[in-house]
Each structure stands twice: as structure tokens, then as C-alpha cells.
């Protein structure tokens, strides 16, 4: 049985976008001016369904991005 992990991040956390190949292709749906930049740090403004992250300044028509596309930023 496959166990799904809950998002370890919370609102206000800083995360770095580290997309998988699949994650990069899903970001194509957003406008080029608002696409996330791999390796860049972003602040989380919302966590949806304990699985999807929405970061500051990013507006994707599908909602948030699965949390595994990010890693915690070292502060």
C-alpha cells in the first residue's frame, strides 16, 4: 500500500522551487510572466488540501502546486 505524505510546509514558510520534469510541464499552463523559476525561493501564502502549495506572486489556473516540487529554504 502506498502512503501519501502530508505537506510539511505551512503558510509563511520560505521554499525553493525544485520542479520535477512533470512539474515543469504543468507550469506551462501559467502565463510566461508568472511562471516559477527553478532554484528561486518563494513564500507560501496558502496550503490547499494539505498537499498543494500556493506561493506569493504566482497565479496558476489549476490552483496550487504539489508540495514535493519544493524544498525548504535554509534561513
C-alpha positions in Angstrom: 0.0 0.0 0.0 1.3 3.4 -1.0 1.2 6.0 1.8 0.8 9.7 0.8 2.8 12.1 2.8 1.2 15.3 4.0 2.7 18.7 3.1 5.4 19.5 5.7 5.2 23.3 4.9 3.0 26.0 6.4 1.8 29.5 5.5 4.8 31.9 5.8 7.5 29.3 5.1 10.1 30.0 2.5 10.6 27.3 -0.1 12.7 26.8 -3.1 11.1 25.6 -6.3 12.8 22.4 -7.4 10.4 21.0 -10.1 10.4 17.5 -11.5 10.1 17.1 -15.2 6.3 16.7 -14.8 6.2 19.8 -12.6 7.8 21.8 -15.3 5.3 20.7 -17.9 2.3 21.6 -15.6 3.7 25.1 -15.1 3.4 25.8 -18.9 -0.3 26.4 -18.3 0.5 29.7 -16.5 1.4 32.9 -18.3 5.2 33.2 -19.0 5.5 36.3 -16.9 4.2 34.4 -13.8 6.0 31.1 -14.2 8.1 30.0 -11.3 11.8 30.0 -11.7 13.6 26.8 -10.7 16.1 27.4 -7.8 14.2 30.5 -6.6 12.9 31.0 -3.1 9.2 31.8 -2.6 7.0 32.5 0.4 4.0 30.2 0.9 0.7 32.1 1.2 -1.7 29.1 1.2 -1.6 25.3 1.6 -4.6 23.5 -0.1 -5.8 20.1 1.0 -2.6 19.5 3.0 -0.9 18.8 -0.4 -0.8 21.8 -2.7 1.2 24.9 -2.2 0.5 28.4 -3.4 3.4 30.8 -3.3 3.4 34.6 -3.3 3.2 36.2 -6.7 2.2 33.0 -8.5 -1.2 32.5 -10.1 -1.8 29.2 -11.8 -5.2 28.4 -13.4 -5.2 24.9 -11.8 -4.5 26.2 -8.2 -1.5 25.2 -6.1 1.5 23.0 -7.0 2.1 19.7 -5.3 4.4 20.2 -2.3 7.1 17.8 -3.5 8.0 20.3 -6.2 9.6 22.5 -3.4 12.2 22.1 -0.7 12.6 24.1 2.5 14.7 27.2 2.1 17.6 27.4 4.6 17.3 30.5 6.6 
